[in-house]
């Protein structure tokens, strides 16, 4: 059923819409948001999403800590963020309303499931009176819909329990949104058919719920207008909706194919990194081996063993896991083996807020090991960019025989966007050579340009050599306690990382190459930063933007760029870690903008700080 085939009510054209779905963690908000996202992607909209769910496996139903939400920005133009404030809020219960109503813009659409506003649920949410009956919601366009009971009526006659029937109400709400925003129902019906191919009754129930919600919008007088967001003018190509976790998994698998090397992926379950494990485990037919270890230390040690054996060894975790893996990462640094460590950052310290985002691990990945032991660091900018930076992490690890950190975060990992699928022939293939001649082999004889040592495969005749964490003698690799040798080897290992600067792209600047203010960002702050700069440039401000995807080493021309601006602003989801590094390295009096709330930056927050500095 295509929406435009049945609509008789007026259709208003919109450039973009920000919708937030909020309800109990069992109300299916993530699934509903994901389906709307996929449908918008199929229609050619540009998309950015922000899933937000509770840390508790099952918080008490109807409680404030148990609220799950999904925000989606879909547009007919290029967008980079899920939006500062929703224009539409779907509140499935009082708790969902209480925790999200403060973000809804004035005059926004508020769609409320009135059936959930019982006295008990109101008490759980801390309401002293029913907000649907007082004047507290007068700033919004409120649509009161008994979603639960209308859904139950649509499913009458099916042999299902009351609880099973109630669980379909999210698809009833989805159907109503499809009508309201001129979306097709067919993609979701195909999804339901695949999902419930062996459970016909559940397919029928969710199908009925979806179409009932759609028809409610079409036939009732509650809505006088529907809306349309036309397709975006994106570069030609084949697209799919992709999350950062999906893109990273595909990037690591693709890198293994490009290097013609087996990928050995190890992990201990930890939020939000586990999503990458779930995704990459699906690629066994590409020769990928996944190992869920008993703890973080076992995981990284297994990956190092795989690298020693000639595989691409990698491990994935979050901040607490990086802390546990640090000694073994230093072992990989000392023995100079390729190792990729994916850090999908979350709010800390310790357990912190496991399902919330942060950028608090930069100094940990940069310095969190004993002795002077530099590691390379790369960081994707968007969910789709996770694919390309995953390949880069593997390239640098193998080319320079060193551990490389791939630093993403919960916002990038769970968020999604349209991603243009690259052509296989457009991806560079790499050749890996392993020594075979005993006459010329020495375990620590280095390439004069990159300072990398040879990657000898165990079992190669005549290439026996020592491996381990005790200091090695230069060239021979024998155990050495000589002070001068230790100094030399420490310098060589760190100089090798410094020389990576000649093998990574130069830093690009959006806007003018010099001016009054430069916004310097990294990681997931890209979307809010670039949007803020675009907005201010349209107003005539002297402002430019640079986004770092290589954090150790920094791009060769970064220092020169910084010198061409009067002021530098660094927005970070931490208390100023990149700012500390920039100030120390380049002696630039950079200004910080910090946020550690478990949420990404709003564009308005960066705009306000920029206006303050420009004033």
C-alpha positions in Angstrom: 0.0 0.0 0.0 1.5 3.3 -1.0 0.4 6.3 1.0 0.0 8.6 -2.0 -2.5 6.1 -3.5 -5.1 6.6 -0.8 -4.6 10.1 0.6 -7.4 12.6 0.1 -6.4 15.1 2.8 -4.0 18.0 2.0 -0.3 17.3 1.9 2.1 19.8 3.3 5.7 19.7 1.9 8.4 19.7 4.6 12.2 19.9 4.1 13.0 17.7 7.2 11.2 16.2 10.2 12.6 15.1 13.6 10.6 12.4 15.3 11.2 10.9 18.7 9.4 7.7 19.9 9.4 7.2 23.6 8.0 4.5 25.8 8.7 1.6 28.1 11.8 -0.5 27.3 9.3 -3.3 26.3 7.3 -1.2 23.9 9.5 -1.8 20.9 10.6 1.8 20.3 14.0 0.7 18.8 12.3 -1.7 16.4 9.7 0.9 15.4 12.3 3.6 14.9 14.4 1.2 12.9 11.6 0.4 10.6 10.7 4.0 10.0 14.4 4.6 9.3 14.6 1.8 6.7 11.5 3.0 5.0 12.7 6.6 4.8 16.0 5.3 3.4 14.2 3.4 0.7 12.4 6.6 -0.3 15.7 8.4 -0.7 15.7 10.6 2.3 18.9 11.6 4.1 18.8 10.2 7.6 20.4 10.5 11.0 19.3 8.6 14.1 19.8 8.6 17.8 18.7 5.4 19.7 18.7 5.9 23.5 17.8 3.0 25.7 18.1 2.2 29.4 21.2 0.4 30.9 19.0 -2.0 32.9 18.2 -5.2 31.2 14.6 -4.8 32.3 13.8 -1.7 34.3 10.4 -1.7 36.2 7.6 -1.2 33.7 6.4 2.4 33.5 9.3 3.8 35.5 11.4 6.8 34.4 14.7 4.8 34.3 13.0 2.2 32.0 12.2 4.7 29.2 13.5 3.8 25.8 13.6 6.3 22.9 14.5 6.5 19.3 15.0 9.9 17.5 15.1 10.1 13.7 15.8 13.1 11.5 14.8 12.5 7.8 15.3 15.1 5.2 15.2 16.2 1.6 18.7 17.7 2.0 22.1 16.7 3.4 22.0 16.4 7.2 24.6 15.4 9.7 22.8 15.1 13.0 19.6 13.5 14.4 18.3 17.0 15.2 18.5 19.2 18.3 14.8 19.0 19.2 12.0 16.7 18.0 9.2 18.3 16.1 7.1 15.2 16.8 7.0 13.2 20.0 5.2 9.9 20.3 4.7 9.1 24.0 3.5 5.6 24.7 3.2 6.1 28.4 3.5 8.8 31.1 7.1 8.0 31.8 8.0 8.5 28.1 6.2 11.8 28.2 7.8 13.0 31.4 11.4 12.3 30.3 11.1 13.7 26.8 8.5 16.5 26.7 11.1 19.1 27.7 12.8 18.6 24.4 9.8 18.9 22.1 9.8 22.2 20.3 7.0 24.7 20.9 4.1 24.0 18.6 5.3 20.5 17.9 3.1 17.5 17.4 2.5 15.4 20.6 0.9 12.0 19.9 -0.1 10.3 23.1 -1.3 6.8 23.9 -4.1 7.7 26.3 -4.7 4.1 27.4 -1.4 4.1 29.3 -2.3 7.2 31.3 -3.7 5.3 34.3 -3.4 6.4 37.8 -0.8 3.8 38.6 1.4 4.8 35.6 1.0 8.5 36.4 2.2 7.8 39.9 5.2 5.9 38.6 6.1 8.8 36.4 5.8 11.3 39.3 2.8 13.1 37.9 0.5 14.6 40.6 -2.2 15.3 38.0 -2.9 13.9 34.5 -1.1 16.2 32.0 -3.7 15.3 29.4 -6.4 16.9 31.5 -4.6 20.1 32.8 -3.1 22.9 30.8 0.6 21.8 31.1 0.7 20.7 27.4 -0.9 23.8 25.9 2.3 24.7 24.1 2.0 21.7 21.8 -0.4 20.2 19.2 -1.7 17.3 21.2 -3.3 14.3 19.6 -4.9 11.9 22.1 -5.2 8.4 20.6 -6.2 5.2 22.6 -3.5 3.2 20.8 -3.6 0.1 23.1 -7.4 -0.4 22.8 -7.5 0.4 19.1 -4.7 -2.1 18.5 -6.5 -4.7 20.5 -9.7 -4.2 18.5 -7.8 -4.6 15.2 -6.5 -8.0 16.5 -9.8 -9.4 17.7 -10.3 -13.0 16.8 -6.6 -14.0 16.8 -5.7 -16.8 19.2 -3.1 -14.7 21.2 -2.8 -13.7 24.8 -3.6 -10.2 25.9 0.1 -9.5 26.5 1.0 -10.8 23.0 -1.7 -8.5 21.5 -0.4 -5.5 23.5 3.1 -6.0 22.2 1.9 -5.2 18.7 0.8 -1.7 19.6 4.2 -0.2 18.4 3.3 -1.3 14.9 -0.1 0.3 15.2 1.7 3.6 16.1 4.1 3.0 13.2 1.3 2.7 10.8 -0.2 6.0 11.9 3.2 7.7 11.4 3.4 6.2 8.0 0.1 7.8 7.0 1.0 11.1 8.6 4.3 11.3 6.7 3.3 9.7 3.4 5.3 6.6 3.8 4.8 3.2 2.2 3.8 0.2 4.3 5.2 -2.4 1.9 8.8 -2.4 3.1 7.7 -3.1 6.7 5.2 -5.8 5.6 8.1 -7.5 3.8 10.1 -7.3 7.0 7.3 -8.8 9.0 6.9 -11.6 6.5 10.6 -12.5 6.8 10.7 -12.1 10.6 7.7 -14.3 11.2 7.9 -16.7 8.3 7.5 -19.7 10.7 4.9 -17.9 13.0 2.0 -16.9 10.8 -0.1 -15.7 13.6 2.5 -13.1 14.7 2.9 -11.9 11.1 -0.9 -11.5 10.8 -1.1 -9.7 14.1 1.6 -7.1 13.3 0.3 -6.7 9.8 -3.2 -5.9 11.1 -1.8 -3.5 13.6 0.3 -1.7 11.0 -2.5 -1.3 8.6 -5.0 -0.4 11.3 -2.8 2.5 12.4 -2.4 3.6 8.9 -6.1 3.5 8.1 -6.9 5.3 11.3 -5.0 8.3 10.1 -6.6 8.1 6.7 -10.2 7.8 7.8 -10.6 9.8 11.0 -10.9 13.6 11.3 -8.2 13.8 14.0 -5.6 14.8 11.5 -6.5 17.4 8.8 -3.1 17.4 7.1 -0.5 14.9 6.1 3.1 15.7 5.3 5.7 14.8 2.7 9.5 14.9 2.8 10.8 14.4 -0.7 13.9 12.4 -1.5 17.3 14.0 -0.9 19.7 14.9 -3.8 22.4 12.4 -2.8 25.3 11.4 -5.1 24.4 8.6 -7.5 25.0 5.1 -6.4 23.5 2.2 -4.5 22.6 3.0 -0.9 21.7 1.1 2.2 20.9 2.3 5.7 23.8 1.4 8.0 24.7 1.7 11.7 28.3 2.3 12.8 28.5 -1.2 14.2 27.4 -2.7 10.9 29.8 -0.5 9.0 32.8 -1.3 11.3 32.1 -5.0 11.0 32.0 -4.9 7.2 35.1 -2.7 7.2 37.1 -5.2 9.2 35.9 -8.1 7.0 36.6 -6.1 3.8 40.1 -5.3 5.1 40.8 -9.0 5.6 39.8 -9.6 1.9 41.9 -6.7 0.7 44.9 -8.0 2.5 44.1 -11.6 1.6 44.5 -12.5 5.3 42.2 -14.4 7.7 40.5 -12.2 10.3 40.6 -13.5 13.9 38.2 -11.4 16.0 38.1 -11.7 19.7 35.8 -10.1 22.3 34.4 -10.3 25.8 30.7 -9.0 25.8 30.5 -5.4 26.8 28.0 -2.6 25.9 28.1 -1.0 23.3 31.0 -3.0 21.7 29.0 -6.2 21.6 27.0 -5.0 18.6 30.2 -5.3 16.5 30.7 -8.9 17.7 27.1 -9.7 16.7 27.6 -8.2 13.3 31.0 -9.7 12.5 29.9 -13.2 13.6 27.6 -13.3 10.6 30.6 -13.3 8.2 31.9 -16.8 8.8 31.5 -17.6 5.1 34.2 -15.0 4.5 36.7 -16.9 6.6 36.2 -14.8 9.7 36.8 -16.5 13.0 35.2 -15.1 16.1 36.1 -16.0 19.6 34.1 -14.9 22.6 36.6 -15.1 25.4 36.1 -15.6 29.1 37.5 -12.2 30.0 39.0 -9.1 28.4 42.6 -10.2 29.0 42.1 -13.6 27.3 40.5 -11.8 24.3 43.4 -9.5 23.6 46.0 -12.2 24.2 44.2 -14.5 21.8 44.2 -11.7 19.2 48.0 -11.2 19.7 48.5 -15.0 19.2 46.6 -14.8 16.0 48.7 -12.0 14.7 51.9 -13.9 15.6 50.5 -16.7 13.5 50.0 -14.5 10.5 46.4 -13.6 10.8 44.8 -10.2 11.3 44.3 -10.2 15.0 41.8 -7.8 16.5 39.8 -7.3 19.6 36.8 -5.0 20.4 35.7 -3.6 23.7 34.8 -0.4 25.5 36.6 1.8 28.1 36.6 -0.7 31.0 37.9 -3.4 28.7 40.7 -1.1 27.4 41.9 -0.8 31.0 42.1 -4.6 31.4 43.8 -5.1 28.1 46.5 -2.5 28.6 49.3 -4.8 29.6 48.7 -7.1 26.7 48.4 -4.2 24.2 51.9 -3.1 25.5 53.1 -6.6 24.8 52.0 -6.2 21.1 53.8 -2.8 21.1 57.0 -4.4 22.5 57.1 -7.4 20.2 55.8 -5.2 17.3 53.0 -7.3 16.0 49.9 -5.9 14.1 46.9 -5.6 16.4 43.7 -3.7 16.0 41.8 -2.6 19.1 38.3 -1.3 18.5 37.2 0.9 21.4 33.5 1.7 21.2 33.4 4.3 23.9 30.7 4.7 26.6 30.2 7.0 29.6 32.4 6.2 32.6 34.3 5.9 34.8 34.1 2.2 35.7 30.7 0.8 34.7 29.4 4.4 34.3 26.4 4.6 32.0 26.8 1.6 29.7 24.3 2.6 27.1 25.2 6.2 26.9 27.9 7.8 24.7 31.1 9.6 25.6 34.6 10.4 24.2 36.4 9.8 27.4 39.0 7.3 26.4 41.3 9.4 24.2 44.0 9.9 26.8 43.6 6.3 27.9 44.3 5.0 24.4 47.1 7.5 23.9 49.0 7.0 27.1 47.3 4.2 29.1 50.3 1.8 29.2 53.5 1.7 31.2 56.6 3.2 29.7 56.8 5.3 26.5 54.8 3.1 24.2 53.0 5.0 21.5 50.1 3.4 19.5 48.4 4.7 16.4 44.9 6.0 16.7 42.2 6.5 14.1 38.6 7.7 14.7 35.6 7.6 12.3 33.4 10.7 11.9 30.1 9.1 11.0 28.4 5.7 11.0 29.3 5.1 7.4 32.8 6.3 7.9 33.3 3.4 10.3 33.7 1.2 7.3 36.6 3.2 5.8 38.4 3.9 9.1 38.2 0.2 10.0 40.1 -0.6 6.8 42.6 2.2 7.7 43.1 0.7 11.2 44.0 -2.7 9.6 46.3 -1.0 7.0 48.3 0.9 9.5 48.6 -2.1 11.9 50.0 -4.3 9.2 52.1 -1.7 7.3 53.8 -0.5 10.6 53.6 -3.7 12.6 52.0 -2.0 15.6 48.8 -1.9 17.7 46.2 0.5 16.3 43.2 1.9 18.1 39.9 2.3 16.2 38.0 4.8 18.4 34.2 4.9 17.9 31.5 5.4 20.5 28.0 4.5 21.4 26.4 7.3 19.4 28.2 6.3 16.2 27.9 2.5 16.8 24.1 2.6 17.3 23.3 5.6 15.1 22.6 5.1 11.4 22.7 7.0 8.1 22.3 6.2 4.3 25.6 4.8 3.1 26.6 4.5 -0.5 27.9 1.0 -1.1 31.4 1.2 -2.6 32.4 -0.8 -5.7 34.8 -3.5 -5.0 37.2 -2.3 -7.7 37.4 1.1 -6.0 38.9 -0.3 -2.9 42.7 -0.6 -2.9 44.2 -4.1 -2.5 47.3 -4.7 -0.5 50.1 -7.2 -0.7 51.6 -8.6 2.5 55.1 -10.2 2.3 56.6 -12.5 4.8 60.3 -13.3 5.0 61.4 -16.8 3.9 65.2 -16.6 3.4 67.1 -17.4 6.6 70.3 -15.9 5.1 68.8 -12.3 5.1 66.3 -12.6 8.0 66.8 -10.9 11.3 63.7 -10.4 13.5 64.4 -6.7 14.3 66.1 -5.6 11.1 63.9 -2.6 10.0 62.6 -1.1 6.8 64.6 2.1 6.4 61.5 4.2 5.5 58.8 2.9 7.9 61.1 1.3 10.6 58.9 -1.8 10.6 60.4 -5.2 11.4 59.6 -8.3 9.3 56.5 -10.3 9.9 57.9 -13.9 10.1 55.4 -16.7 10.2 56.0 -19.4 12.9 57.2 -22.6 11.4 59.1 -21.0 8.5 62.4 -23.1 8.3 65.4 -21.2 9.6 63.4 -18.2 10.8 63.2 -19.2 14.5 63.2 -16.2 16.8 62.3 -15.1 20.3 59.1 -13.4 21.1 58.0 -12.0 24.4 57.7 -8.9 26.6 61.3 -8.7 27.8 63.4 -6.1 26.0 65.0 -7.3 22.7 68.4 -6.5 21.3 68.3 -4.5 18.2 68.5 -6.6 14.9 68.9 -10.0 16.6 65.9 -9.9 19.0 67.9 -11.6 21.7 67.0 -10.7 25.3 68.9 -7.6 26.3 69.4 -5.6 29.5 71.8 -3.2 28.0 70.8 0.4 28.9 71.8 1.9 25.6 70.0 -0.7 23.6 66.9 -0.2 25.7 67.0 3.5 25.0 67.5 2.9 21.3 64.6 0.4 21.0 62.3 2.7 22.9 63.1 5.5 20.5 62.7 3.3 17.4 59.3 2.0 18.4 58.0 5.5 19.0 59.7 6.9 15.9 57.9 4.3 13.9 54.6 5.6 15.0 55.7 9.2 14.2 56.6 8.2 10.7 53.0 7.1 10.0 52.4 10.9 9.4 53.9 10.4 5.9 51.4 7.7 5.1 48.1 9.4 6.0 46.2 12.2 4.3 46.9 15.9 5.0 44.2 17.6 7.2 41.5 19.3 5.2 39.6 22.4 6.2 36.0 23.2 5.5 35.7 26.9 4.8 38.5 29.5 4.5 42.1 28.4 5.2 42.4 31.3 7.7 40.1 33.4 9.7 38.9 34.4 13.1 37.7 31.0 14.5 38.4 27.3 13.7 36.2 24.6 15.1 38.4 21.5 15.6 36.5 18.3 16.2 37.1 14.5 16.3 34.9 11.4 16.4 31.2 11.7 16.7 31.2 15.4 17.2 31.6 15.8 13.5 27.9 16.2 12.6 27.0 18.9 15.2 30.3 20.8 14.5 30.0 20.9 10.7 26.3 21.9 10.9 27.1 24.6 13.4 29.9 26.0 11.2 27.7 25.8 8.0 25.0 27.8 9.8 27.3 30.5 11.0 29.1 30.8 7.6 25.7 31.4 6.0 25.3 34.3 8.4 28.7 35.7 7.3 30.8 34.7 10.2 34.6 34.2 9.8 34.6 30.5 10.9 36.0 27.3 9.5 36.0 23.6 10.5 38.6 20.9 10.6 37.7 17.3 11.7 40.5 14.9 12.9 40.2 11.2 11.8 43.9 10.5 12.6 44.7 11.3 16.3 48.1 9.7 16.6 50.0 10.9 14.8 48.2 14.1 13.9 48.2 15.0 10.2 51.5 16.7 9.2 49.9 20.1 8.3 47.7 20.4 11.4 50.0 22.8 13.2 50.2 25.1 10.2 46.4 25.1 9.9 46.0 26.1 13.6 48.4 29.0 13.2 46.1 30.6 10.6 43.2 31.2 13.0 42.9 33.8 15.8 40.9 31.3 18.0 40.4 27.6 18.1 37.4 25.9 19.6 37.5 22.1 20.4 34.0 20.6 21.3 34.4 17.2 23.0 32.3 14.7 24.9 34.8 14.7 27.7 36.5 17.4 29.9 39.0 18.5 27.3 41.3 15.6 26.3 42.0 16.6 22.7 42.3 20.2 23.9 45.1 19.1 26.3 47.0 17.4 23.5 46.6 20.3 21.0 47.7 22.9 23.6 50.8 20.8 24.6 51.8 19.8 21.0 51.2 23.1 19.2 51.2 25.7 22.0 47.9 26.9 20.8 45.5 28.5 23.4 42.6 26.4 22.3 39.2 26.9 24.0 37.3 23.8 25.0 33.5 23.0 25.0 32.9 20.0 27.1 29.8 17.9 27.5 29.6 14.7 29.6 25.9 13.9 29.8 25.8 10.7 27.9 24.3 12.5 25.0 25.8 14.0 21.8 26.2 17.7 21.2 23.2 19.7 19.9 24.0 22.0 17.1 22.7 25.0 19.1 25.3 24.3 21.9 28.2 24.6 19.5 26.6 27.6 17.7 26.2 29.4 21.0 29.8 28.9 22.0 31.1 30.0 18.6 29.0 33.2 18.8 30.4 33.9 22.2 34.0 33.6 20.9 33.2 35.5 17.7 31.7 38.3 19.7 
